[in-house]
Amino acid sequence: MSNTKKNRTALVIMAAGIGSRFGGGIKQLEPVGPCGEIIMDYSIYDAIQAGFDKIVFIIRRDIEEDFRKIIGNRIEVVCGRAGVEVAYAFQSLQDIPKGAELPKDRTKPWGTGQAVLCCKDIIKEPFAVINADDYYGKEAFVKLQEFLQTLSCKDPYRFCMAGFILKNTLSDNGGVTRGICRVNEDDYLTDIKETHGIVKTEQGAAVEGCPIDADCHVSMNMWGLTPEFIGLLEQGFEEFFQNIEGNELKAEYLLPTYIGQLLREKKITVKVLETTDKWFGVTYKEDKPAVMESFRKLIADGVYDRDLFGRM
């Protein structure tokens, strides 16, 4: 990595989610654009426009055929024209630390931390991580790309995060999980708490009936990281397995949780790059019409062409 020569950068897209709240379908592959585009199409477009050189899809083997048919093959053609590399990583329940024992009756993979760890043989450059079913807006990709270009081998544990405003990330159709952030006066993350069941209210937002600050920063799992982070993730996954007794069927190794632990141990720094763009996504099946309308408006406003990749 260098400050004088453009860093190669990768976008890692976590698309292995089971989508249980969506009603059993593969929510990441639901069409939402006017020509059948899915949310990932817009994220990939924004990332390429921002200067990312590589796209890494994290999927499960059982959805590979559908995934390649609906987006993978098509994106490989687009990326080929743009000189952008495409790679695949596969998240598996069986991919656990050496010497660990797979819990009986466990059916789901181990969470977002394990998902990124699946890229350990693929990621050699600074990278951004996103969820497949979230729309982040253009601003965040540009800010993360600019940050990643400032990295050098002298600061392998200097990371960043897109800091969304909570009220811009809520669903009208039910509770959501967000990483509630504490940020200091220099815009560095000091703590992050994975918070479940955040609902939109007339006053702003609440958890279990208790109001929370709707203007606080939250993580939407959009991180800017270095390849050295993978080594930390591997160590953390081993520690995670040493502490799951009693919760073997539900425990998850989550990026925000582990990054919060590293912050408390003062092993890393995370710059919060505030974005005021409005997030949207298909957390619930009922979200889809509103998401489709949001993309129609973005196209009408000239943010995207109707033929998204037509000029690429």
C-alpha positions in Angstrom: 0.0 0.0 0.0 1.2 3.4 -0.8 0.3 7.1 -0.6 1.7 8.0 -3.9 0.4 5.3 -6.1 -3.3 4.3 -6.3 -4.1 1.4 -4.0 -6.0 -1.4 -5.5 -9.2 -1.8 -3.6 -11.8 -4.5 -3.3 -15.5 -4.5 -2.5 -16.6 -7.5 -0.4 -20.4 -8.2 -0.6 -21.9 -10.4 2.1 -24.6 -12.3 0.2 -24.8 -15.6 2.1 -27.7 -14.5 4.4 -30.5 -17.0 4.8 -33.1 -14.2 4.8 -35.5 -15.9 7.3 -37.3 -12.6 8.1 -38.0 -12.2 4.4 -40.2 -15.3 4.4 -37.9 -18.0 3.1 -36.8 -16.4 -0.2 -33.4 -15.3 -1.1 -34.0 -11.6 -0.4 -30.6 -10.5 -1.9 -31.8 -11.7 -5.4 -35.2 -9.9 -5.4 -35.6 -7.5 -8.4 -36.2 -3.9 -7.3 -35.1 -1.8 -10.3 -37.1 -1.0 -13.5 -35.2 -3.5 -15.6 -35.0 -6.2 -13.0 -31.9 -4.9 -11.2 -31.3 -6.0 -7.6 -29.9 -3.9 -4.8 -26.4 -5.3 -5.4 -26.4 -3.9 -8.9 -26.6 -0.4 -7.6 -23.9 -1.0 -5.0 -21.6 -2.5 -7.6 -22.2 0.4 -9.9 -21.5 2.9 -7.2 -18.3 1.1 -6.1 -16.9 0.9 -9.7 -17.7 4.6 -10.2 -15.9 5.4 -6.9 -12.8 3.5 -8.1 -12.9 0.0 -6.7 -11.0 -2.5 -8.8 -12.3 -5.9 -7.5 -15.7 -7.3 -6.5 -15.8 -10.3 -4.1 -19.1 -12.1 -3.6 -19.6 -14.1 -0.4 -22.3 -16.7 -1.0 -23.4 -20.2 0.0 -22.8 -23.2 -2.3 -26.5 -24.0 -2.3 -27.4 -20.6 -3.9 -24.5 -20.5 -6.3 -26.5 -21.5 -9.4 -29.3 -19.0 -8.8 -26.8 -16.3 -7.8 -24.7 -16.7 -11.0 -27.8 -16.8 -13.1 -29.4 -13.7 -11.6 -26.4 -11.5 -11.1 -23.0 -13.2 -11.1 -22.6 -14.0 -14.8 -24.0 -10.6 -15.8 -21.8 -8.6 -13.4 -18.7 -10.5 -14.7 -19.4 -9.2 -18.2 -19.9 -5.6 -16.8 -16.8 -5.8 -14.7 -14.8 -7.3 -17.6 -15.6 -4.2 -19.7 -14.6 -1.9 -16.8 -11.3 -3.8 -16.0 -12.7 -4.9 -12.6 -11.9 -8.3 -11.2 -14.6 -10.6 -9.8 -14.1 -13.4 -7.3 -16.2 -15.7 -5.1 -15.9 -16.9 -1.5 -18.1 -19.5 0.0 -19.4 -19.3 3.6 -20.0 -22.7 5.1 -21.2 -23.9 8.5 -18.4 -26.5 8.5 -15.7 -23.9 8.1 -14.6 -23.7 11.7 -11.2 -23.3 13.5 -8.9 -26.3 13.5 -9.5 -28.5 16.4 -13.0 -27.1 17.0 -16.0 -29.4 17.0 -19.1 -28.6 15.0 -22.1 -28.4 17.3 -24.8 -31.0 16.7 -28.0 -29.5 15.2 -26.4 -26.2 14.2 -28.0 -25.2 10.8 -26.8 -21.7 10.0 -23.4 -20.2 9.3 -21.5 -18.3 12.0 -22.2 -14.6 11.1 -20.6 -11.7 9.4 -17.2 -12.1 11.0 -16.9 -15.7 9.6 -18.3 -14.5 6.2 -15.4 -12.0 5.8 -12.9 -14.6 7.1 -13.9 -16.8 4.1 -12.1 -14.3 1.9 -8.7 -14.9 3.6 -7.2 -16.4 0.4 -8.7 -13.8 -1.9 -8.2 -10.4 -0.2 -4.7 -9.0 -0.6 -5.6 -5.3 -0.9 -7.5 -2.7 1.2 -11.2 -3.5 1.0 -14.7 -2.3 1.9 -17.4 -4.7 3.3 -21.1 -4.3 2.7 -24.3 -6.2 3.1 -25.9 -7.5 -0.2 -29.4 -6.4 0.7 -28.6 -2.8 1.8 -28.6 0.3 -0.4 -26.0 2.7 0.9 -26.0 5.6 -1.6 -23.1 7.0 -3.6 -21.5 9.2 -0.9 -20.4 6.4 1.3 -18.5 4.5 -1.5 -16.7 7.7 -2.4 -15.7 8.4 1.2 -14.5 4.9 1.8 -12.5 4.8 -1.4 -10.8 8.1 -0.5 -9.9 6.8 3.0 -8.5 3.5 1.6 -6.3 5.5 -0.7 -4.6 7.1 2.4 -3.5 3.8 3.8 0.1 2.6 3.9 1.9 -0.4 5.3 2.8 1.7 8.3 -0.7 1.7 9.6 -2.3 -1.8 8.9 -4.8 -1.4 11.7 -6.3 1.9 10.8 -9.8 1.3 9.6 -12.9 3.3 8.8 -16.7 3.0 8.8 -19.6 4.6 7.0 -21.5 6.4 9.8 -25.2 6.5 8.9 -27.8 8.5 10.9 -30.1 6.1 12.7 -33.3 7.8 11.5 -32.2 7.3 7.9 -31.9 3.6 8.3 -35.2 2.5 9.8 -37.9 0.2 8.3 -41.6 1.0 8.3 -42.4 -2.7 8.6 -40.7 -3.8 11.8 -37.7 -3.8 14.0 -34.1 -3.7 12.7 -30.7 -4.5 14.1 -28.1 -1.7 14.0 -24.7 -1.2 15.5 -25.2 1.9 17.7 -22.0 3.9 17.8 -20.2 6.1 20.2 -18.0 8.6 18.4 -15.5 11.1 19.9 -14.9 14.7 18.9 -12.3 13.7 16.3 -14.8 11.4 14.6 -13.3 8.2 15.8 -15.4 5.2 16.9 -15.0 4.5 20.6 -17.6 1.8 21.0 -20.3 0.0 19.1 -23.2 -2.0 20.5 -25.2 -4.4 18.3 -28.8 -3.4 19.1 -31.8 -5.5 18.1 -35.4 -4.5 17.7 -35.0 -0.8 16.9 -38.4 0.5 15.6 -39.5 3.7 14.0 -41.7 5.9 16.1 -43.5 9.2 15.8 -40.8 10.7 18.0 -37.9 9.0 16.2 -36.8 5.5 17.4 -37.2 3.2 20.3 -36.1 -0.2 21.6 -38.5 -2.2 23.7 -40.6 1.0 24.2 -37.6 3.1 25.4 -36.8 6.1 23.2 -33.3 6.3 21.7 -31.5 9.1 19.8 -32.6 8.9 16.2 -29.8 11.2 15.2 -27.0 9.0 16.5 -24.5 7.3 14.3 -25.1 3.6 13.4 -23.1 1.0 11.5 -24.7 -0.6 8.5 -21.8 -3.1 8.2 -20.1 -0.8 5.7 -16.4 -1.0 6.8 -13.1 0.1 5.2 -10.4 -2.5 6.2 -6.9 -3.7 5.4 -5.9 -7.2 4.5 -4.2 -7.5 7.9 -7.7 -7.4 9.5 -8.2 -11.0 8.2 -5.5 -12.2 10.6 -7.2 -10.5 13.5 -10.5 -12.1 12.4 -8.9 -15.5 12.4 -7.6 -15.1 15.9 -11.0 -13.8 17.1 -12.9 -16.7 15.5 -10.7 -19.1 17.5 -11.5 -17.1 20.7 -15.2 -17.1 19.8 -15.3 -20.9 19.6 -13.7 -21.1 23.1 -16.6 -19.2 24.6 -19.8 -20.5 23.0 -20.6 -23.2 25.4 -24.3 -23.1 26.2 -25.1 -21.1 23.1 -23.7 -23.4 20.4 -26.8 -23.3 18.2 -27.4 -19.5 18.0 -24.0 -17.8 18.7 -22.8 -15.6 15.9 -19.4 -14.1 15.2 -20.4 -10.6 14.2 -18.2 -7.9 12.7 -19.5 -5.0 14.9 -19.1 -7.1 18.0 -15.5 -8.1 17.2 -14.5 -4.6 16.0 -15.9 -3.3 19.3 -13.7 -5.7 21.2 -10.6 -4.7 19.3 -11.4 -1.0 20.0 -11.7 -1.7 23.7 -8.4 -3.5 23.5 -6.9 -0.5 21.7 -5.6 -2.7 18.9 -7.2 -0.6 16.1 -8.7 2.8 15.2 -11.9 3.3 13.2 -12.5 6.7 11.6 -16.3 7.4 11.2 -17.1 8.8 7.8 -20.5 10.4 8.2 -23.0 10.0 5.4 -26.4 11.6 5.3 -27.7 9.4 2.4 -30.8 7.5 3.2 -30.4 3.8 3.6 -33.0 1.4 2.3 -33.3 -2.3 2.0 -35.5 -5.4 1.9 -35.4 -6.6 5.5 -39.0 -7.6 5.2 -41.1 -8.6 2.2 -43.3 -5.6 2.9 -40.3 -3.3 2.3 -40.0 -4.2 -1.4 -42.6 -1.8 -2.9 -41.1 1.2 -1.0 -37.6 0.2 -2.2 -38.8 -0.1 -5.8 -40.3 3.4 -5.5 -37.1 4.8 -4.1 -35.1 3.5 -7.1 -37.8 4.9 -9.5 -37.3 8.3 -7.8 -33.5 8.1 -7.9 -33.7 7.4 -11.7 -36.2 10.3 -12.2 -33.8 12.6 -10.3 -31.0 11.6 -12.6 -28.9 9.8 -10.0 -28.9 6.6 -12.1 -29.7 5.8 -15.7 -32.7 3.5 -16.3 -30.2 1.3 -18.1 -27.9 1.2 -15.1 -24.7 -0.2 -16.8 -25.5 1.1 -20.3 -22.6 3.6 -20.3 -20.1 1.3 -18.7 
